[in-house]
Amino acid sequence: PLGVLRLLQLLAGAAFWITIATSRYQGPVHFALFVSVLFWLLTLGLYFLTLLGKHELVPVLGARWLLVNVAHDLLAAALYGAATGIMIHQTRLHSYCNLKDYPLPCAYHAFLAAAVCGGLCLGLYLFSALYGCCRRYQGEQDVV
């Protein structure tokens, strides 16, 4: 189940940062883009290290791989929560151009889509952290 969650996190995270990167953004949206790209890369690294079974090669953290994954997921959920809040705020700021015949280019729809993707990422990372905590509570030490 964790592998499927990681793939969904990668897809939703990619949708989040691609949606932001293709729009005209400024100000606090830079933070949301930073969070999404950072955790997309970290999740990709965790996924491949776990998939290949090479997490023992990571110094200090390899022995506590389940705990590292839970900490990563909790931090990602917290920062994606902030990024989603930023995108919701930006969507509200650009709601003036959500009119049928508005002639100028507007980032409202891109920000709305990014807010939805950010909320999806937040939920996926929280669910993954909950799954890891349950495994840890059951006495498991490894992700697999």
N, CA, C and O atoms as a GROMACS GRO file, in nm:
protein
  576
    1PRO      N    1   0.081  -0.123   0.000
    1PRO     CA    2   0.000   0.000   0.000
    1PRO      C    3   0.084   0.128   0.000
    1PRO      O    4   0.044   0.229  -0.058
    2LEU      N    5   0.201   0.124   0.064
    2LEU     CA    6   0.284   0.244   0.069
    2LEU      C    7   0.339   0.279  -0.069
    2LEU      O    8   0.355   0.396  -0.101
    3GLY      N    9   0.369   0.179  -0.149
    3GLY     CA   10   0.418   0.205  -0.285
    3GLY      C   11   0.313   0.274  -0.371
    3GLY      O   12   0.345   0.365  -0.447
    4VAL      N   13   0.188   0.231  -0.358
    4VAL     CA   14   0.079   0.294  -0.432
    4VAL      C   15   0.059   0.437  -0.383
    4VAL      O   16   0.037   0.528  -0.463
    5LEU      N   17   0.067   0.457  -0.252
    5LEU     CA   18   0.055   0.592  -0.197
    5LEU      C   19   0.167   0.682  -0.248
    5LEU      O   20   0.143   0.798  -0.283
    6ARG      N   21   0.288   0.630  -0.254
    6ARG     CA   22   0.400   0.710  -0.304
    6ARG      C   23   0.379   0.749  -0.450
    6ARG      O   24   0.408   0.862  -0.489
    7LEU      N   25   0.330   0.655  -0.530
    7LEU     CA   26   0.304   0.688  -0.671
    7LEU      C   27   0.195   0.795  -0.684
    7LEU      O   28   0.207   0.886  -0.765
    8LEU      N   29   0.090   0.784  -0.602
    8LEU     CA   30  -0.014   0.886  -0.605
    8LEU      C   31   0.038   1.021  -0.558
    8LEU      O   32   0.000   1.125  -0.611
    9GLN      N   33   0.126   1.020  -0.457
    9GLN     CA   34   0.188   1.144  -0.410
    9GLN      C   35   0.273   1.206  -0.520
    9GLN      O   36   0.272   1.328  -0.537
   10LEU      N   37   0.346   1.124  -0.592
   10LEU     CA   38   0.428   1.176  -0.702
   10LEU      C   39   0.342   1.236  -0.813
   10LEU      O   40   0.375   1.341  -0.868
   11LEU      N   41   0.233   1.169  -0.847
   11LEU     CA   42   0.145   1.221  -0.952
   11LEU      C   43   0.077   1.350  -0.909
   11LEU      O   44   0.073   1.447  -0.986
   12ALA      N   45   0.023   1.353  -0.788
   12ALA     CA   46  -0.045   1.475  -0.740
   12ALA      C   47   0.055   1.589  -0.721
   12ALA      O   48   0.024   1.704  -0.752
   13GLY      N   49   0.174   1.557  -0.671
   13GLY     CA   50   0.277   1.660  -0.654
   13GLY      C   51   0.323   1.718  -0.786
   13GLY      O   52   0.344   1.838  -0.798
   14ALA      N   53   0.338   1.630  -0.886
   14ALA     CA   54   0.377   1.679  -1.019
   14ALA      C   55   0.268   1.766  -1.079
   14ALA      O   56   0.297   1.869  -1.140
   15ALA      N   57   0.143   1.727  -1.061
   15ALA     CA   58   0.032   1.809  -1.110
   15ALA      C   59   0.031   1.945  -1.040
   15ALA      O   60   0.002   2.046  -1.103
   16PHE      N   61   0.062   1.946  -0.911
   16PHE     CA   62   0.064   2.070  -0.833
   16PHE      C   63   0.170   2.166  -0.887
   16PHE      O   64   0.140   2.281  -0.917
   17TRP      N   65   0.295   2.117  -0.898
   17TRP     CA   66   0.400   2.212  -0.937
   17TRP      C   67   0.397   2.244  -1.086
   17TRP      O   68   0.440   2.352  -1.124
   18ILE      N   69   0.350   2.155  -1.168
   18ILE     CA   70   0.339   2.188  -1.311
   18ILE      C   71   0.229   2.291  -1.333
   18ILE      O   72   0.243   2.381  -1.415
   19THR      N   73   0.119   2.277  -1.259
   19THR     CA   74   0.010   2.373  -1.269
   19THR      C   75   0.057   2.513  -1.227
   19THR      O   76   0.024   2.612  -1.292
   20ILE      N   77   0.132   2.519  -1.119
   20ILE     CA   78   0.183   2.649  -1.074
   20ILE      C   79   0.286   2.705  -1.172
   20ILE      O   80   0.282   2.823  -1.207
   21ALA      N   81   0.377   2.619  -1.216
   21ALA     CA   82   0.487   2.666  -1.301
   21ALA      C   83   0.439   2.716  -1.436
   21ALA      O   84   0.505   2.800  -1.497
   22THR      N   85   0.326   2.668  -1.485
   22THR     CA   86   0.277   2.711  -1.615
   22THR      C   87   0.191   2.836  -1.608
   22THR      O   88   0.148   2.888  -1.711
   23SER      N   89   0.165   2.884  -1.487
   23SER     CA   90   0.084   3.005  -1.472
   23SER      C   91   0.176   3.124  -1.441
   23SER      O   92   0.295   3.108  -1.414
   24ARG      N   93   0.117   3.241  -1.446
   24ARG     CA   94   0.191   3.361  -1.406
   24ARG      C   95   0.175   3.376  -1.256
   24ARG      O   96   0.065   3.405  -1.207
   25TYR      N   97   0.282   3.358  -1.186
   25TYR     CA   98   0.275   3.363  -1.041
   25TYR      C   99   0.375   3.464  -0.988
   25TYR      O  100   0.470   3.504  -1.056
   26GLN      N  101   0.351   3.503  -0.863
   26GLN     CA  102   0.439   3.599  -0.798
   26GLN      C  103   0.418   3.588  -0.647
   26GLN      O  104   0.325   3.522  -0.602
   27GLY      N  105   0.503   3.651  -0.573
   27GLY     CA  106   0.489   3.660  -0.428
   27GLY      C  107   0.497   3.526  -0.357
   27GLY      O  108   0.590   3.450  -0.379
   28PRO      N  109   0.399   3.497  -0.270
   28PRO     CA  110   0.406   3.377  -0.187
   28PRO      C  111   0.389   3.246  -0.264
   28PRO      O  112   0.412   3.139  -0.210
   29VAL      N  113   0.350   3.255  -0.390
   29VAL     CA  114   0.335   3.133  -0.470
   29VAL      C  115   0.472   3.069  -0.494
   29VAL      O  116   0.480   2.949  -0.521
   30HIS      N  117   0.578   3.147  -0.484
   30HIS     CA  118   0.713   3.091  -0.495
   30HIS      C  119   0.737   2.987  -0.385
   30HIS      O  120   0.800   2.884  -0.409
   31PHE      N  121   0.687   3.014  -0.264
   31PHE     CA  122   0.701   2.918  -0.154
   31PHE      C  123   0.626   2.790  -0.185
   31PHE      O  124   0.678   2.680  -0.161
   32ALA      N  125   0.505   2.801  -0.238
   32ALA     CA  126   0.426   2.682  -0.272
   32ALA      C  127   0.498   2.599  -0.379
   32ALA      O  128   0.500   2.476  -0.372
   33LEU      N  129   0.556   2.667  -0.476
   33LEU     CA  130   0.631   2.597  -0.580
   33LEU      C  131   0.754   2.529  -0.521
   33LEU      O  132   0.785   2.415  -0.558
   34PHE      N  133   0.824   2.597  -0.431
   34PHE     CA  134   0.941   2.539  -0.365
   34PHE      C  135   0.903   2.414  -0.287
   34PHE      O  136   0.972   2.312  -0.297
   35VAL      N  137   0.795   2.420  -0.210
   35VAL     CA  138   0.750   2.305  -0.130
   35VAL      C  139   0.715   2.188  -0.221
   35VAL      O  140   0.755   2.074  -0.195
   36SER      N  141   0.642   2.216  -0.328
   36SER     CA  142   0.599   2.107  -0.414
   36SER      C  143   0.716   2.039  -0.485
   36SER      O  144   0.720   1.916  -0.494
   37VAL      N  145   0.810   2.116  -0.535
   37VAL     CA  146   0.924   2.056  -0.604
   37VAL      C  147   1.015   1.983  -0.505
   37VAL      O  148   1.063   1.873  -0.534
   38LEU      N  149   1.039   2.043  -0.389
   38LEU     CA  150   1.124   1.980  -0.288
   38LEU      C  151   1.067   1.844  -0.246
   38LEU      O  152   1.140   1.744  -0.246
   39PHE      N  153   0.940   1.840  -0.212
   39PHE     CA  154   0.884   1.713  -0.166
   39PHE      C  155   0.857   1.616  -0.279
   39PHE      O  156   0.849   1.495  -0.256
   40TRP      N  157   0.844   1.664  -0.400
   40TRP     CA  158   0.835   1.571  -0.513
   40TRP      C  159   0.968   1.498  -0.529
   40TRP      O  160   0.970   1.377  -0.548
   41LEU      N  161   1.079   1.573  -0.522
   41LEU     CA  162   1.211   1.511  -0.534
   41LEU      C  163   1.242   1.419  -0.416
   41LEU      O  164   1.295   1.309  -0.436
   42LEU      N  165   1.210   1.462  -0.295
   42LEU     CA  166   1.234   1.377  -0.178
   42LEU      C  167   1.151   1.250  -0.183
   42LEU      O  168   1.200   1.142  -0.150
   43THR      N  169   1.025   1.262  -0.224
   43THR     CA  170   0.938   1.145  -0.234
   43THR      C  171   0.989   1.050  -0.342
   43THR      O  172   0.984   0.928  -0.325
   44LEU      N  173   1.036   1.105  -0.451
   44LEU     CA  174   1.094   1.022  -0.557
   44LEU      C  175   1.215   0.946  -0.505
   44LEU      O  176   1.230   0.827  -0.533
   45GLY      N  177   1.301   1.014  -0.430
   45GLY     CA  178   1.417   0.948  -0.371
   45GLY      C  179   1.378   0.839  -0.272
   45GLY      O  180   1.434   0.729  -0.276
   46LEU      N  181   1.284   0.868  -0.184
   46LEU     CA  182   1.238   0.766  -0.088
   46LEU      C  183   1.176   0.647  -0.158
   46LEU      O  184   1.198   0.532  -0.119
   47TYR      N  185   1.099   0.674  -0.262
   47TYR     CA  186   1.032   0.567  -0.335
   47TYR      C  187   1.134   0.473  -0.399
   47TYR      O  188   1.122   0.351  -0.386
   48PHE      N  189   1.233   0.528  -0.467
   48PHE     CA  190   1.330   0.443  -0.535
   48PHE      C  191   1.424   0.373  -0.438
   48PHE      O  192   1.463   0.259  -0.462
   49LEU      N  193   1.461   0.438  -0.328
   49LEU     CA  194   1.544   0.371  -0.228
   49LEU      C  195   1.470   0.253  -0.165
   49LEU      O  196   1.528   0.148  -0.142
   50THR      N  197   1.342   0.272  -0.139
   50THR     CA  198   1.262   0.164  -0.082
   50THR      C  199   1.238   0.055  -0.185
   50THR      O  200   1.247  -0.064  -0.154
   51LEU      N  201   1.207   0.096  -0.307
   51LEU     CA  202   1.178  -0.001  -0.414
   51LEU      C  203   1.299  -0.090  -0.442
   51LEU      O  204   1.284  -0.210  -0.464
   52LEU      N  205   1.417  -0.031  -0.444
   52LEU     CA  206   1.539  -0.106  -0.472
   52LEU      C  207   1.596  -0.175  -0.348
   52LEU      O  208   1.689  -0.255  -0.359
   53GLY      N  209   1.540  -0.146  -0.231
   53GLY     CA  210   1.588  -0.207  -0.107
   53GLY      C  211   1.725  -0.157  -0.065
   53GLY      O  212   1.800  -0.229   0.000
   54LYS      N  213   1.757  -0.035  -0.101
   54LYS     CA  214   1.889   0.021  -0.072
   54LYS      C  215   1.887   0.121   0.044
   54LYS      O  216   1.982   0.197   0.060
   55HIS      N  217   1.781   0.121   0.123
   55HIS     CA  218   1.773   0.218   0.231
   55HIS      C  219   1.874   0.192   0.341
   55HIS      O  220   1.901   0.281   0.422
   56GLU      N  221   1.931   0.071   0.347
   56GLU     CA  222   2.036   0.043   0.445
   56GLU      C  223   2.164   0.120   0.416
   56GLU      O  224   2.246   0.140   0.505
   57LEU      N  225   2.180   0.164   0.293
   57LEU     CA  226   2.300   0.237   0.253
   57LEU      C  227   2.298   0.384   0.298
   57LEU      O  228   2.400   0.452   0.293
   58VAL      N  229   2.182   0.432   0.342
   58VAL     CA  230   2.171   0.570   0.387
   58VAL      C  231   2.230   0.578   0.528
   58VAL      O  232   2.183   0.511   0.618
   59PRO      N  233   2.334   0.660   0.546
   59PRO     CA  234   2.397   0.667   0.678
   59PRO      C  235   2.298   0.716   0.785
   59PRO      O  236   2.219   0.807   0.760
   60VAL      N  237   2.305   0.657   0.901
   60VAL     CA  238   2.230   0.690   1.022
   60VAL      C  239   2.080   0.665   1.006
   60VAL      O  240   2.018   0.606   1.096
   61LEU      N  241   2.019   0.707   0.896
   61LEU     CA  242   1.875   0.699   0.880
   61LEU      C  243   1.827   0.564   0.827
   61LEU      O  244   1.710   0.531   0.844
   62GLY      N  245   1.913   0.488   0.765
   62GLY     CA  246   1.874   0.361   0.704
   62GLY      C  247   1.821   0.260   0.802
   62GLY      O  248   1.734   0.180   0.768
   63ALA      N  249   1.872   0.262   0.925
   63ALA     CA  250   1.826   0.167   1.026
   63ALA      C  251   1.688   0.203   1.079
   63ALA      O  252   1.619   0.117   1.135
   64ARG      N  253   1.646   0.326   1.063
   64ARG     CA  254   1.516   0.373   1.111
   64ARG      C  255   1.430   0.419   0.993
   64ARG      O  256   1.373   0.528   0.997
   65TRP      N  257   1.421   0.339   0.890
   65TRP     CA  258   1.361   0.380   0.765
   65TRP      C  259   1.211   0.409   0.780
   65TRP      O  260   1.161   0.504   0.719
   66LEU      N  261   1.140   0.330   0.857
   66LEU     CA  262   0.997   0.355   0.877
   66LEU      C  263   0.976   0.488   0.948
   66LEU      O  264   0.887   0.564   0.912
   67LEU      N  265   1.057   0.516   1.048
   67LEU     CA  266   1.048   0.643   1.120
   67LEU      C  267   1.084   0.761   1.030
   67LEU      O  268   1.022   0.868   1.038
   68VAL      N  269   1.182   0.743   0.944
   68VAL     CA  270   1.220   0.847   0.847
   68VAL      C  271   1.104   0.875   0.752
   68VAL      O  272   1.076   0.991   0.722
   69ASN      N  273   1.038   0.770   0.706
   69ASN     CA  274   0.924   0.788   0.615
   69ASN      C  275   0.808   0.860   0.683
   69ASN      O  276   0.744   0.946   0.623
   70VAL      N  277   0.781   0.825   0.809
   70VAL     CA  278   0.673   0.892   0.883
   70VAL      C  279   0.707   1.039   0.905
   70VAL      O  280   0.621   1.125   0.888
   71ALA      N  281   0.831   1.068   0.943
   71ALA     CA  282   0.873   1.208   0.964
   71ALA      C  283   0.864   1.286   0.833
   71ALA      O  284   0.818   1.401   0.832
   72HIS      N  285   0.907   1.226   0.723
   72HIS     CA  286   0.897   1.290   0.591
   72HIS      C  287   0.751   1.320   0.557
   72HIS      O  288   0.720   1.430   0.511
   73ASP      N  289   0.664   1.224   0.580
   73ASP     CA  290   0.523   1.243   0.546
   73ASP      C  291   0.457   1.350   0.633
   73ASP      O  292   0.376   1.428   0.583
   74LEU      N  293   0.491   1.354   0.761
   74LEU     CA  294   0.434   1.457   0.849
   74LEU      C  295   0.483   1.596   0.811
   74LEU      O  296   0.405   1.692   0.809
   75LEU      N  297   0.611   1.608   0.781
   75LEU     CA  298   0.666   1.738   0.739
   75LEU      C  299   0.606   1.781   0.605
   75LEU      O  300   0.573   1.898   0.586
   76ALA      N  301   0.593   1.686   0.513
   76ALA     CA  302   0.533   1.717   0.384
   76ALA      C  303   0.387   1.760   0.401
   76ALA      O  304   0.343   1.854   0.335
   77ALA      N  305   0.313   1.692   0.488
   77ALA     CA  306   0.174   1.730   0.511
   77ALA      C  307   0.164   1.870   0.568
   77ALA      O  308   0.078   1.949   0.528
   78ALA      N  309   0.251   1.903   0.662
   78ALA     CA  310   0.248   2.036   0.723
   78ALA      C  311   0.279   2.144   0.619
   78ALA      O  312   0.210   2.245   0.612
   79LEU      N  313   0.382   2.123   0.540
   79LEU     CA  314   0.420   2.225   0.442
   79LEU      C  315   0.323   2.230   0.323
   79LEU      O  316   0.300   2.337   0.267
   80TYR      N  317   0.266   2.115   0.285
   80TYR     CA  318   0.164   2.117   0.181
   80TYR      C  319   0.038   2.186   0.232
   80TYR      O  320  -0.035   2.247   0.154
   81GLY      N  321   0.011   2.178   0.363
   81GLY     CA  322  -0.101   2.252   0.420
   81GLY      C  323  -0.080   2.401   0.404
   81GLY      O  324  -0.173   2.474   0.367
   82ALA      N  325   0.042   2.447   0.431
   82ALA     CA  326   0.073   2.589   0.413
   82ALA      C  327   0.066   2.628   0.266
   82ALA      O  328   0.012   2.734   0.232
   83ALA      N  329   0.119   2.543   0.178
   83ALA     CA  330   0.117   2.573   0.034
   83ALA      C  331  -0.026   2.576  -0.019
   83ALA      O  332  -0.060   2.658  -0.104
   84THR      N  333  -0.110   2.486   0.029
   84THR     CA  334  -0.250   2.484  -0.013
   84THR      C  335  -0.322   2.609   0.036
   84THR      O  336  -0.403   2.667  -0.037
   85GLY      N  337  -0.292   2.652   0.158
   85GLY     CA  338  -0.349   2.776   0.208
   85GLY      C  339  -0.308   2.896   0.124
   85GLY      O  340  -0.390   2.984   0.098
   86ILE      N  341  -0.183   2.898   0.082
   86ILE     CA  342  -0.136   3.007  -0.006
   86ILE      C  343  -0.212   3.004  -0.138
   86ILE      O  344  -0.253   3.109  -0.188
   87MET      N  345  -0.230   2.886  -0.194
   87MET     CA  346  -0.298   2.876  -0.322
   87MET      C  347  -0.447   2.913  -0.310
   87MET      O  348  -0.503   2.971  -0.403
   88ILE      N  349  -0.509   2.879  -0.199
   88ILE     CA  350  -0.649   2.918  -0.177
   88ILE      C  351  -0.658   3.071  -0.167
   88ILE      O  352  -0.748   3.133  -0.224
   89HIS      N  353  -0.564   3.129  -0.095
   89HIS     CA  354  -0.562   3.276  -0.083
   89HIS      C  355  -0.540   3.343  -0.219
   89HIS      O  356  -0.607   3.441  -0.251
   90GLN      N  357  -0.448   3.290  -0.297
   90GLN     CA  358  -0.423   3.347  -0.430
   90GLN      C  359  -0.544   3.328  -0.522
   90GLN      O  360  -0.573   3.414  -0.605
   91THR      N  361  -0.614   3.217  -0.507
   91THR     CA  362  -0.735   3.194  -0.586
   91THR      C  363  -0.840   3.300  -0.552
   91THR      O  364  -0.906   3.354  -0.641
   92ARG      N  365  -0.854   3.328  -0.424
   92ARG     CA  366  -0.950   3.432  -0.384
   92ARG      C  367  -0.909   3.570  -0.434
   92ARG      O  368  -0.994   3.650  -0.473
   93LEU      N  369  -0.779   3.598  -0.433
   93LEU     CA  370  -0.732   3.727  -0.482
   93LEU      C  371  -0.758   3.745  -0.632
   93LEU      O  372  -0.779   3.857  -0.678
   94HIS      N  373  -0.755   3.636  -0.706
   94HIS     CA  374  -0.775   3.642  -0.852
   94HIS      C  375  -0.918   3.607  -0.893
   94HIS      O  376  -0.943   3.580  -1.011
   95SER      N  377  -1.010   3.608  -0.799
   95SER     CA  378  -1.148   3.572  -0.833
   95SER      C  379  -1.218   3.677  -0.917
   95SER      O  380  -1.323   3.650  -0.975
   96TYR      N  381  -1.162   3.797  -0.924
   96TYR     CA  382  -1.224   3.904  -1.003
   96TYR      C  383  -1.228   3.871  -1.152
   96TYR      O  384  -1.313   3.920  -1.225
   97CYS      N  385  -1.135   3.787  -1.195
   97CYS     CA  386  -1.130   3.759  -1.339
   97CYS      C  387  -1.199   3.628  -1.375
   97CYS      O  388  -1.175   3.571  -1.482
   98ASN      N  389  -1.284   3.581  -1.287
   98ASN     CA  390  -1.358   3.459  -1.313
   98ASN      C  391  -1.493   3.492  -1.379
   98ASN      O  392  -1.594   3.428  -1.351
   99LEU      N  393  -1.491   3.587  -1.465
   99LEU     CA  394  -1.610   3.628  -1.538
   99LEU      C  395  -1.609   3.567  -1.677
   99LEU      O  396  -1.503   3.536  -1.732
  100LYS      N  397  -1.726   3.550  -1.733
  100LYS     CA  398  -1.738   3.481  -1.862
  100LYS      C  399  -1.662   3.551  -1.974
  100LYS      O  400  -1.592   3.484  -2.050
  101ASP      N  401  -1.672   3.680  -1.987
  101ASP     CA  402  -1.612   3.752  -2.099
  101ASP      C  403  -1.494   3.838  -2.056
  101ASP      O  404  -1.471   3.944  -2.114
  102TYR      N  405  -1.418   3.793  -1.957
  102TYR     CA  406  -1.301   3.870  -1.912
  102TYR      C  407  -1.192   3.856  -2.019
  102TYR      O  408  -1.150   3.744  -2.048
  103PRO      N  409  -1.144   3.967  -2.077
  103PRO     CA  410  -1.056   3.958  -2.194
  103PRO      C  411  -0.908   3.934  -2.163
  103PRO      O  412  -0.836   3.885  -2.250
  104LEU      N  413  -0.861   3.965  -2.044
  104LEU     CA  414  -0.718   3.955  -2.014
  104LEU      C  415  -0.683   3.816  -1.959
  104LEU      O  416  -0.769   3.748  -1.904
  105PRO      N  417  -0.556   3.774  -1.975
  105PRO     CA  418  -0.517   3.644  -1.919
  105PRO      C  419  -0.522   3.648  -1.766
  105PRO      O  420  -0.489   3.748  -1.703
  106CYS      N  421  -0.565   3.537  -1.709
  106CYS     CA  422  -0.584   3.532  -1.565
  106CYS      C  423  -0.540   3.395  -1.513
  106CYS      O  424  -0.556   3.294  -1.580
  107ALA      N  425  -0.484   3.395  -1.393
  107ALA     CA  426  -0.433   3.271  -1.334
  107ALA      C  427  -0.533   3.206  -1.239
  107ALA      O  428  -0.497   3.115  -1.165
  108TYR      N  429  -0.658   3.251  -1.239
  108TYR     CA  430  -0.757   3.200  -1.145
  108TYR      C  431  -0.774   3.049  -1.156
  108TYR      O  432  -0.769   2.978  -1.055
  109HIS      N  433  -0.794   2.999  -1.276
  109HIS     CA  434  -0.819   2.856  -1.294
  109HIS      C  435  -0.695   2.772  -1.260
  109HIS      O  436  -0.706   2.662  -1.205
  110ALA      N  437  -0.578   2.824  -1.291
  110ALA     CA  438  -0.454   2.753  -1.256
  110ALA      C  439  -0.436   2.748  -1.105
  110ALA      O  440  -0.397   2.645  -1.050
  111PHE      N  441  -0.465   2.858  -1.037
  111PHE     CA  442  -0.452   2.861  -0.891
  111PHE      C  443  -0.557   2.772  -0.826
  111PHE      O  444  -0.529   2.707  -0.725
  112LEU      N  445  -0.677   2.768  -0.882
  112LEU     CA  446  -0.781   2.681  -0.829
  112LEU      C  447  -0.742   2.534  -0.845
  112LEU      O  448  -0.759   2.454  -0.753
  113ALA      N  449  -0.690   2.499  -0.962
  113ALA     CA  450  -0.645   2.361  -0.984
  113ALA      C  451  -0.528   2.326  -0.892
  113ALA      O  452  -0.521   2.214  -0.841
  114ALA      N  453  -0.437   2.420  -0.871
  114ALA     CA  454  -0.324   2.396  -0.781
  114ALA      C  455  -0.372   2.380  -0.637
  114ALA      O  456  -0.316   2.298  -0.564
  115ALA      N  457  -0.472   2.456  -0.596
  115ALA     CA  458  -0.526   2.442  -0.461
  115ALA      C  459  -0.588   2.304  -0.442
  115ALA      O  460  -0.572   2.242  -0.336
  116VAL      N  461  -0.658   2.255  -0.542
  116VAL     CA  462  -0.717   2.121  -0.535
  116VAL      C  463  -0.607   2.014  -0.529
  116VAL      O  464  -0.615   1.922  -0.448
  117CYS      N  465  -0.506   2.027  -0.613
  117CYS     CA  466  -0.394   1.931  -0.612
  117CYS      C  467  -0.318   1.937  -0.480
  117CYS      O  468  -0.275   1.834  -0.428
  118GLY      N  469  -0.302   2.056  -0.424
  118GLY     CA  470  -0.236   2.070  -0.295
  118GLY      C  471  -0.314   2.004  -0.184
  118GLY      O  472  -0.255   1.940  -0.096
  119GLY      N  473  -0.446   2.018  -0.186
  119GLY     CA  474  -0.529   1.950  -0.088
  119GLY      C  475  -0.520   1.799  -0.102
  119GLY      O  476  -0.520   1.727  -0.003
  120LEU      N  477  -0.514   1.751  -0.225
  120LEU     CA  478  -0.498   1.608  -0.250
  120LEU      C  479  -0.363   1.559  -0.197
  120LEU      O  480  -0.356   1.453  -0.134
  121CYS      N  481  -0.258   1.635  -0.221
  121CYS     CA  482  -0.126   1.600  -0.168
  121CYS      C  483  -0.127   1.596  -0.016
  121CYS      O  484  -0.072   1.505   0.045
  122LEU      N  485  -0.189   1.695   0.044
  122LEU     CA  486  -0.198   1.700   0.189
  122LEU      C  487  -0.267   1.575   0.242
  122LEU      O  488  -0.218   1.513   0.337
  123GLY      N  489  -0.378   1.537   0.183
  123GLY     CA  490  -0.449   1.417   0.227
  123GLY      C  491  -0.367   1.290   0.207
  123GLY      O  492  -0.366   1.203   0.294
  124LEU      N  493  -0.299   1.279   0.094
  124LEU     CA  494  -0.219   1.160   0.068
  124LEU      C  495  -0.102   1.147   0.166
  124LEU      O  496  -0.073   1.038   0.214
  125TYR      N  497  -0.036   1.258   0.196
  125TYR     CA  498   0.076   1.253   0.290
  125TYR      C  499   0.028   1.225   0.432
  125TYR      O  500   0.095   1.154   0.507
  126LEU      N  501  -0.088   1.279   0.470
  126LEU     CA  502  -0.143   1.249   0.602
  126LEU      C  503  -0.181   1.102   0.613
  126LEU      O  504  -0.155   1.038   0.715
  127PHE      N  505  -0.242   1.049   0.509
  127PHE     CA  506  -0.279   0.907   0.509
  127PHE      C  507  -0.155   0.818   0.515
  127PHE      O  508  -0.154   0.717   0.586
  128SER      N  509  -0.053   0.855   0.443
  128SER     CA  510   0.072   0.780   0.444
  128SER      C  511   0.138   0.784   0.582
  128SER      O  512   0.190   0.683   0.629
  129ALA      N  513   0.136   0.900   0.647
  129ALA     CA  514   0.191   0.912   0.782
  129ALA      C  515   0.111   0.829   0.881
  129ALA      O  516   0.169   0.766   0.969
  130LEU      N  517  -0.020   0.829   0.867
  130LEU     CA  518  -0.105   0.748   0.954
  130LEU      C  519  -0.078   0.600   0.935
  130LEU      O  520  -0.072   0.524   1.032
  131TYR      N  521  -0.061   0.559   0.810
  131TYR     CA  522  -0.028   0.419   0.781
  131TYR      C  523   0.106   0.381   0.842
  131TYR      O  524   0.119   0.273   0.901
  132GLY      N  525   0.205   0.466   0.830
  132GLY     CA  526   0.336   0.440   0.889
  132GLY      C  527   0.331   0.435   1.041
  132GLY      O  528   0.397   0.353   1.104
  133CYS      N  529   0.252   0.524   1.100
  133CYS     CA  530   0.238   0.523   1.247
  133CYS      C  531   0.170   0.395   1.294
  133CYS      O  532   0.208   0.340   1.398
  134CYS      N  533   0.072   0.349   1.220
  134CYS     CA  534   0.005   0.223   1.256
  134CYS      C  535   0.102   0.106   1.247
  134CYS      O  536   0.102   0.019   1.334
  135ARG      N  537   0.184   0.104   1.144
  135ARG     CA  538   0.284  -0.002   1.131
  135ARG      C  539   0.386   0.005   1.243
  135ARG      O  540   0.429  -0.097   1.296
  136ARG      N  541   0.425   0.125   1.279
  136ARG     CA  542   0.522   0.143   1.388
  136ARG      C  543   0.461   0.099   1.520
  136ARG      O  544   0.530   0.039   1.603
  137TYR      N  545   0.333   0.128   1.542
  137TYR     CA  546   0.264   0.088   1.664
  137TYR      C  547   0.253  -0.064   1.674
  137TYR      O  548   0.253  -0.119   1.784
  138GLN      N  549   0.244  -0.131   1.559
  138GLN     CA  550   0.236  -0.277   1.557
  138GLN      C  551   0.372  -0.343   1.576
  138GLN      O  552   0.382  -0.465   1.581
  139GLY      N  553   0.475  -0.262   1.588
  139GLY     CA  554   0.608  -0.315   1.614
  139GLY      C  555   0.695  -0.334   1.492
  139GLY      O  556   0.804  -0.389   1.502
  140GLU      N  557   0.648  -0.291   1.377
  140GLU     CA  558   0.727  -0.303   1.255
  140GLU      C  559   0.841  -0.202   1.258
  140GLU      O  560   0.827  -0.093   1.314
  141GLN      N  561   0.953  -0.239   1.199
  141GLN     CA  562   1.068  -0.150   1.190
  141GLN      C  563   1.100  -0.111   1.047
  141GLN      O  564   1.177  -0.017   1.023
  142ASP      N  565   1.041  -0.183   0.951
  142ASP     CA  566   1.074  -0.162   0.811
  142ASP      C  567   0.949  -0.121   0.734
  142ASP      O  568   0.837  -0.151   0.777
  143VAL      N  569   0.967  -0.055   0.623
  143VAL     CA  570   0.854  -0.008   0.541
  143VAL      C  571   0.788  -0.123   0.469
  143VAL      O  572   0.666  -0.127   0.459
  144VAL      N  573   0.865  -0.217   0.420
  144VAL     CA  574   0.814  -0.326   0.337
  144VAL      C  575   0.744  -0.430   0.422
  144VAL      O  576   0.694  -0.529   0.370
   0.00000   0.00000   0.00000
